[in-house]
């Protein structure tokens, strides 16, 4: 409940920072586990977190894959929200996938469980996984609506490409989590949040040249004249993902279960919708050429349908629309380049609230 101490890992990233702000706004005391003090000072100074400095402390954990890395960090906390991942998706392709992608993911997650098990008083751990933890690439093109019962992810090699190994790291981390729980029977329980592509305002980005970093590049890259590789048509607002992490701390929600996070749409989304949304909401910027919306080749969407109805039913909220996600990112970009918003939503008096 509000006022309790939460250990949060990964708070310097897009998802983790939004979770941090959501925790603080809800009234929790938060200890942020960070790799460096400098990283903590940076997020502490960001506008959404600044009003809550009295609720916020930190602990330095330089390498989350080291055994016992979180032993000191977990002391005295009631809950753990484990967003951090040791994975660097920018690693070169010619690496040993097992030692440099998969094992670090497993060690980072199991290490947190091991440390928590040595402490006393921890009620629940909420872990950020991925849709890739349970749903495999073989499901692309499936006519089924896929939910938390699906187990098609491939966790064993050989892997044809780095992305396949990355997906396997997520699947294996989830499997090891449940194997560890079955073996150790801890006093705490675990909830896994499994998001699809996470989109929306990323307050850790303060330089417009970095607006295309990470998953937000799926929206901004074509708008700024860059090409986009084909991608599955599944997305979720970062604000919804953060809200799920915080709602998952409620002990009235049974533990040791998984929740997919995906914007509700019966047939998924089409990346080509982005330019239509932007033309409608930001006509002035399109006319001035700030956004490229007349590209001849639409970004290709790989069809897949994900059902996150379970999350909406259990947590009692409705996922934000794909249009909300697009507007959130584009508004942030315009803010970073020093322009006031002039989209149709502003003209009609609407505002998109992310916080």
C-alpha positions in Angstrom: 0.0 0.0 0.0 1.0 3.6 -0.3 3.8 4.6 2.0 5.5 1.2 1.8 9.1 1.0 0.5 9.6 -0.3 -3.0 12.9 -1.3 -4.5 12.9 -0.4 -8.2 15.5 -1.6 -10.7 15.8 -0.1 -14.2 14.5 3.3 -13.2 16.8 5.1 -15.7 15.1 3.6 -18.7 11.9 4.5 -20.6 9.7 2.0 -18.8 11.4 2.1 -15.5 11.3 5.8 -15.2 7.6 5.9 -15.9 7.1 3.2 -13.3 9.1 5.3 -10.9 6.9 8.3 -11.4 3.8 6.2 -11.1 5.0 4.7 -7.8 5.9 8.2 -6.4 2.5 9.7 -7.5 0.7 6.8 -5.8 2.5 7.6 -2.6 5.1 4.8 -2.3 8.6 5.4 -0.9 11.1 4.2 -3.6 14.6 3.1 -3.5 16.0 3.1 -7.0 18.7 0.5 -7.7 21.0 2.2 -10.3 24.3 1.3 -11.9 25.8 4.7 -11.0 24.9 7.7 -8.7 25.2 9.9 -11.7 22.4 8.0 -13.4 20.2 8.4 -10.3 20.9 12.2 -10.1 19.8 12.5 -13.7 16.4 10.9 -13.3 15.9 12.6 -9.9 16.2 15.9 -11.6 13.7 15.2 -14.4 10.6 17.2 -14.2 8.1 14.4 -13.4 10.2 13.1 -10.5 11.4 16.3 -9.1 8.4 17.1 -6.8 8.9 13.7 -5.1 12.5 13.9 -4.0 11.6 13.3 -0.3 10.1 9.9 -1.2 13.1 8.8 -3.3 16.5 7.3 -2.4 18.9 5.1 -4.3 21.4 2.3 -4.0 24.2 1.6 -6.5 24.3 -1.9 -8.0 27.0 -1.8 -10.7 26.4 -5.3 -12.2 23.0 -7.0 -11.7 24.4 -10.3 -13.0 26.8 -10.7 -10.1 25.6 -13.2 -7.5 24.3 -11.4 -4.5 24.1 -8.1 -6.4 20.9 -7.0 -4.7 21.6 -8.5 -1.2 21.9 -5.1 0.4 19.4 -3.4 -1.8 16.5 -5.6 -0.8 16.9 -5.1 3.0 13.9 -3.4 4.5 11.7 -3.2 1.4 8.1 -4.4 1.1 8.0 -4.8 -2.6 10.3 -5.2 -5.5 9.7 -3.9 -9.1 12.3 -5.4 -11.3 12.4 -3.6 -14.6 16.2 -3.7 -15.2 17.7 -5.9 -17.9 21.4 -6.5 -18.5 20.8 -6.9 -22.2 22.3 -4.5 -24.7 20.3 -4.9 -27.9 23.0 -2.9 -29.7 25.5 -5.6 -29.3 27.1 -6.7 -32.5 25.7 -9.7 -34.4 28.9 -11.8 -34.1 28.6 -12.6 -30.4 28.1 -15.7 -28.4 24.4 -15.5 -27.9 24.3 -17.9 -24.9 26.9 -16.1 -22.8 26.3 -12.5 -23.9 22.5 -12.4 -24.3 20.7 -15.3 -22.7 22.7 -16.1 -19.5 22.8 -12.4 -18.4 19.0 -12.2 -18.7 18.5 -15.3 -16.6 21.1 -14.3 -14.0 19.7 -10.8 -13.6 16.2 -12.1 -12.9 17.1 -15.1 -10.8 19.7 -13.0 -8.9 16.9 -10.7 -7.8 14.8 -13.6 -6.6 17.8 -15.1 -4.7 18.5 -11.8 -2.9 14.9 -11.3 -2.0 14.7 -14.8 -0.6 17.6 -14.0 1.8 15.7 -10.9 3.2 12.5 -10.9 5.3 9.3 -8.9 4.8 9.1 -8.8 1.0 5.6 -9.5 -0.1 5.7 -9.4 -3.9 8.1 -9.0 -6.8 6.8 -7.6 -10.1 9.0 -8.4 -13.0 9.1 -6.8 -16.5 9.2 -9.5 -19.1 8.1 -9.3 -22.7 5.5 -10.7 -25.0 8.5 -12.6 -26.4 8.6 -14.5 -23.0 5.6 -16.6 -24.1 4.8 -15.9 -27.7 7.1 -16.9 -30.5 7.9 -15.6 -34.0 6.0 -18.6 -35.4 2.8 -16.9 -34.3 3.2 -14.0 -36.7 0.4 -14.4 -39.2 -1.7 -16.5 -36.9 -5.5 -15.9 -37.1 -5.8 -16.7 -33.4 -6.1 -14.1 -30.6 -3.1 -15.0 -28.4 -3.2 -14.6 -24.7 -1.3 -15.5 -21.5 -2.0 -19.2 -22.0 0.2 -19.3 -25.2 3.6 -21.0 -24.9 5.1 -20.9 -28.3 8.3 -19.0 -27.5 11.5 -20.8 -28.5 14.2 -20.7 -25.8 16.8 -23.1 -27.2 19.2 -22.6 -30.1 20.6 -22.6 -32.6 19.4 -19.1 -33.3 19.4 -17.7 -36.9 19.8 -14.1 -35.8 20.4 -11.9 -32.7 16.7 -11.0 -32.4 15.9 -14.7 -32.0 18.4 -15.1 -29.3 17.0 -11.9 -27.6 13.6 -13.5 -27.7 15.0 -16.7 -26.2 16.5 -14.8 -23.4 13.1 -13.4 -22.4 11.5 -16.9 -22.7 14.2 -18.6 -20.6 14.2 -15.9 -17.9 10.5 -16.5 -17.4 10.9 -20.2 -17.3 13.7 -19.9 -14.8 11.5 -17.7 -12.7 8.8 -20.3 -12.4 11.3 -23.1 -11.9 13.0 -21.1 -9.1 9.6 -20.5 -7.4 8.7 -24.2 -7.6 12.0 -25.2 -6.1 12.4 -22.6 -3.4 8.8 -21.8 -2.4 9.6 -18.3 -1.2 7.4 -16.3 1.2 6.8 -13.7 -1.6 5.0 -14.2 -4.9 5.7 -12.9 -8.4 3.8 -11.2 -11.1 5.2 -10.9 -14.6 4.2 -8.0 -16.9 4.7 -8.9 -20.5 4.5 -5.9 -22.8 4.5 -5.7 -26.6 6.2 -2.7 -28.3 6.1 0.0 -25.7 5.4 3.5 -27.1 4.8 7.0 -25.7 6.6 9.9 -24.2 10.0 9.0 -22.9 11.0 11.6 -20.3 14.5 10.3 -20.2 15.0 11.6 -23.7 15.9 15.3 -23.6 17.6 15.6 -26.9 15.4 15.5 -30.1 18.1 13.7 -32.0 17.5 10.7 -29.8 13.7 10.6 -30.3 14.0 7.6 -32.5 15.9 5.5 -30.0 14.2 2.4 -28.9 10.7 1.4 -29.7 9.6 5.0 -30.3 11.5 4.8 -33.5 8.7 2.7 -34.9 6.6 6.0 -34.9 9.2 8.7 -35.4 11.6 7.2 -37.9 9.3 7.3 -40.9 8.0 10.7 -39.8 11.5 12.0 -39.9 12.3 10.5 -43.3 13.9 7.2 -42.2 13.0 3.7 -43.4 11.4 1.2 -41.1 11.9 -2.6 -41.1 8.7 -4.7 -41.1 7.3 -5.1 -37.5 4.4 -6.9 -35.8 1.4 -4.7 -35.4 1.2 -4.7 -31.6 1.8 -1.7 -29.3 1.0 -0.4 -25.8 1.3 3.0 -24.2 4.2 3.3 -21.7 1.8 4.9 -19.2 -0.4 1.8 -19.2 2.6 -0.5 -18.7 3.7 1.6 -15.7 0.2 1.6 -14.3 0.1 -2.2 -14.5 3.3 -2.5 -12.6 1.9 -0.4 -9.7 -1.5 -2.0 -9.7 0.2 -5.4 -9.6 1.5 -4.6 -6.1 -2.1 -4.8 -4.8 -2.2 -8.1 -2.8 -5.8 -8.6 -3.8 -4.4 -9.6 -7.2 -3.3 -13.2 -6.9 0.4 -13.7 -7.4 2.5 -16.1 -9.6 0.7 -15.2 -12.8 1.4 -13.3 -16.0 -0.2 -10.3 -17.7 0.2 -9.3 -21.3 0.3 -5.5 -21.9 -1.1 -4.6 -25.3 -3.5 -1.9 -26.6 -6.8 -3.5 -27.2 -7.5 -3.8 -30.9 -9.3 -6.8 -32.4 -6.9 -7.2 -35.4 -3.8 -5.4 -34.2 -2.6 -2.1 -35.5 -1.1 -1.0 -38.9 2.1 1.1 -38.8 0.7 3.0 -41.9 -1.9 4.5 -39.6 0.8 6.7 -38.1 0.9 9.1 -41.1 -2.9 9.4 -41.2 -3.0 10.2 -37.4 -0.3 12.8 -37.8 -1.9 14.4 -40.9 -5.1 14.7 -38.9 -3.7 15.9 -35.6 -0.7 18.0 -36.9 -1.7 19.6 -40.2 0.5 22.6 -39.8 3.6 20.6 -39.1 2.9 18.4 -42.1 2.4 21.4 -44.4 5.7 22.9 -43.1 7.6 19.7 -43.8 8.5 19.0 -40.2 7.0 15.5 -40.6 7.3 13.3 -43.7 3.8 11.9 -44.3 3.9 11.5 -48.1 6.3 8.7 -48.2 5.6 6.3 -51.1 6.1 3.1 -49.2 4.1 2.5 -46.1 5.9 0.8 -43.2 5.0 -2.9 -43.5 3.0 -4.5 -40.7 3.4 -8.1 -39.8 0.0 -9.4 -38.7 -0.5 -10.8 -35.2 -3.3 -10.4 -32.6 -2.7 -10.2 -28.9 -5.4 -10.2 -26.3 -4.7 -8.3 -23.1 -8.3 -8.5 -21.8 -7.0 -10.3 -18.7 -5.1 -7.2 -17.6 -8.1 -4.8 -18.2 -10.4 -7.1 -16.3 -8.1 -7.7 -13.3 -6.6 -4.2 -13.0 -9.8 -2.4 -13.9 -8.6 0.0 -16.6 -8.8 0.4 -20.4 -5.6 0.5 -22.5 -5.0 3.8 -24.3 -5.5 3.7 -28.1 -2.8 3.6 -30.7 -3.6 7.2 -31.6 -3.0 8.2 -28.0 0.4 6.5 -28.2 1.3 8.4 -31.4 0.2 11.7 -30.1 2.2 11.2 -26.9 5.4 10.7 -28.8 4.8 13.4 -31.4 3.9 16.0 -28.7 7.1 15.2 -26.9 9.2 15.6 -30.1 7.6 19.0 -30.8 8.3 20.0 -27.2 11.9 19.1 -27.6 12.4 21.1 -30.8 10.8 24.1 -29.2 7.4 24.1 -30.9 4.0 24.5 -29.3 1.5 21.9 -30.3 -0.8 22.8 -33.1 -2.6 19.6 -33.8 -6.3 19.1 -34.1 -6.6 17.9 -30.5 -5.3 21.2 -29.2 -7.6 23.2 -31.5 -10.6 21.2 -30.2 -9.5 21.7 -26.6 -8.4 18.1 -26.1 -5.2 17.2 -24.3 -3.6 13.8 -24.2 -2.7 13.0 -20.6 0.3 10.7 -20.0 0.9 11.4 -16.4 
